[in-house]
Amino acid sequence: MQCPGCSVELPEGRKFCGKCGTPLPRACPRCGQSVPPEDSFCSECGARLVAGSTMPAPPATRQTAPTSTAERRQLTIMFCDMVGSSALSTRLDPEEQGEVIAAFHACCANEIKALGGMVAQYLGDGVLAYFGYPTAHENDAERAILAGLAILKAVGTLRTAADVALQTRIAIGSGVVVVGDLVSQGVTQENAAIGETTNLVARLQAIAEPNSLVISPVTYRLVRALFDYRDLGRHTLKGFSEPVHVRQVLGPSKVESRFEAQHQSGTSPLLGREEELGLLVRQWDVAKRGEGRVVLLTGEPGIGKSRLASALRERLRSAPHTLVSYYCSPLHQGSALYPFIGQLNRAAGIERDDSAEGKLDKLQSLLAQSSSNLAVDMPLIAALLSIPRADRYPLPAMTPQRRKDRTLAALLEQLKRLAARQPILMLFDDLHWIDPTSLELLSLMIERIGKYPVLFLATARPEFTPPWPRHRHLSALSLNRFGRPESEALIRDISKGKPLPGEVVNQIIGRTDGVPLFIEELTKTVLESGALRDVGDRFELTGPLPPHAIPTTLHASLLARLDRLAAVKDVAQIGAVIGRDFIYPLIAAVAALSERDLDAALSQLVDAGLIYQMGVPPDATYQFKHALVQDAAYASLVRSRRQHLHSKIARALEERFPDIVATEPETLAHHFTEAGLTEPALSYWLKAGQYATARPAYREGVNHIERGLALLTTLPESGDRDRRELAFLIALRAPLIAVTGFAANPAYEARSERAIMLAEKLGDAERLFDSLSAQLSYRNATGRLRKA
């Protein structure tokens, strides 16, 4: 931005011009409008502004503003530090030093914002940035590293007004933090991120060498094969009990596709997709005879589209054909012909560090196999790949539109000539991220493919709508979720054939809803959690089955779906607190929205594929499409907000839904427990245990009563606590015997002896007699007559 007083270039976020002192406009952190420094509130959206605020507005700000003051979420945090600023202060006038730091800030901010990050703070000569807030992307860790590499390059070429060469060190880490506007004793910290990750990034930055980028272990796990690294080993960092494994990022790797990057250690056998693979092989048999076929393979993220395409590629490996692969990228949806440029570079073997002459030689060698007029095509394709042509292949003068038309024609001609040599298997991955020019070229290709021996297989998510008309040689194939047999087979494959405990398998299948990627990642998380012990031929639980957190590798993609609906995210969060299923009257009672606004919000969530709707409001029932989406919405709430919602839900159930109170007391017990309201929670856990036992649902009865007993341990010792515990122990007796039978049962004996002790302590003769009688019957039944 320019100073309005003296026109000097200044970084965004400065409050005053360092040269002439003129007050500068600021950007509203919510809507991005320019705001004069003297204003306290944005006139466009009413957001409160903090004096000297330096946060640049995020893209699509009105849709991406956080809906509450603070959230729990997985972030990738970057810290960029200018090297040698202390030495500069001894060489430069303070005003000159300020201009150098301002130039450094602007350079970093430009690259951060270009990759979808947010500058959270300028800390002296450093820059703190977030990737994943206020809007999450599926690949925030990748975006952060690409931005960091771009900053290293840009800062290395930056020349400031004082003609000082600058260096920087960058650290990046990922993890769960609390982020947002945090208020403490009347002081507000805008966009502060609190958590271990923030501290880790600060420590990592301190050990990084000048002009290097280092990352944390969690970030490495998220990006793995997407980049090349230098292993820096384990470092002992202040404040961390265990040494931290640190890696320096050297640059992007040569991996071709995101699928390959995620499966560097090999892919699992193709499970549950034999019918679909057979259909594709039959399409290939038709195509290779000269009747080209186009198949659009669709399905939700993680359903196995790329895995099936990879399996087809493997199946046809020994068949004579030419393989042509194209990959779209979420980072290049605005880069014209990005998939085609990538394919040409890979096919020609062009490397980033090749000389211009070397690149031209490789491109010429490639096009010689498929071009009918090399002299015409070489200048066009070299220009497309941004290769300097010098005098070898001068580009004729023509309008931009003419140049585009001729470039597309050259690429179409290349396809025709390649197909004339031998059949082509053309794979096009992630069409939902395709750029407009590539889509235009693709439409032209699809019109012609019916005449060539080509099988064109494209993968896309359900939201992609093909713009081309229906042709006889086009077909669509949609992948469904796995059933239980396929899910169990995938779990066995990941555990290398060793069975997992049944309750663990049930939890994985219940939470992943038949999505192969979810099954794979959650199974790996369970195996790495320490909750299981390898006993040779199987895995055993080391203790009670723990509640499993969302896998780190899935967190960002799940949250990104919610963030794309920022305006209705609060409704999704309320629904998540209610449960996997929720009814319209209950969410209406809890959400502070008009009927019209609530209906609109629920409709948006349904249209986005996050929830299902059964029936019509006010009699509608809703269900989260994936248990993990519900988990992500729930996990994004800070504890205080979560407890407040649980309390509102419990009170609404008590006041308005007597049928649920009578038949589902465990639901109220759960909400009161999570709200931190122990007294009513204990009453409902006891009612839930007694109701389940009477039905009879003995296992459920045992579970409810055990939950109540566990909650009792959080109360201080007192006569009232003892009376409550005795009531729970007596209620536990019948369902526990029904579940375990009269065989020797240490748990039953321990509970019985505890009940006798409490009855004696309380002087409750009736319950003491009852407990002794039960112990007598139990010891008689188990053959211990002397003790009986």
Secondary structure, 3 states (H helix, E strand, C coil): CECCCCCCECCCCCCECCCCCCECCEECCCCCCEECCCCCECCCCCCECCCCCCCCCCCCHHHHCCCCCEEEEEEEEEEEEECCHHHHHHHCCHHHHHHHHHHHHHHHHHHHHHCCCEEEEEECCEEEEEECCCCCCCCHHHHHHHHHHHHHHHHHHCECCCCCECCEEEEEEEEEEEEEEEEECCEEEEEEEECHHHHHHHHHHHHCCCCEEEECHHHHHHHHHHEEEEEEEEECCCCCCCCEEEEEEEEECCCCCHHHHHCCCCCCCCCCCHHHHHHHHHHHHHHCCCCCEEEEEECCCCCCHHHHHHHHHHHCCCCCCEEEEEECCCCCCCCCCHHHHHHHHHHHCCCCCCCHHHHHHHHHHHHCCCCCCHHHHHHHHHHHCCCCCCCCCCCCCCCHHHHHHHHHHHHHHHHHHHHHHCCEEEEEECHHHCCHHHHHHHHHHHHHHCCCCEEEEEEECCCCCCCCCCCCCEEEEECCCCCHHHHHHHHHHHCCCCCCCHHHHHHHHHHHCCCHHHHHHHHHHHHHCCCEEECCCCEEECCCCCCCCCCHHHHHHHHHHHHCCHHHHHHHHHHHHHCCEEEHHHHHHHCCCCHHHHHHHHHHHHHCCCEEEECCCCCCEEEECCHHHHHHHHHCCCHHHHHHHHHHHHHHHHHHCHHHHHHCHHHHHHHHHHCCCHHHHHHHHHHHHHHHHHCCCHHHHHHHHHHHHHHHCCCCCCHHHHHHHHHHHHHHHHHHHHHHCCCCCHHHHHHHHHHHHHHHHHCCHHHHHHHHHHHHHHHHHCCCCCCC
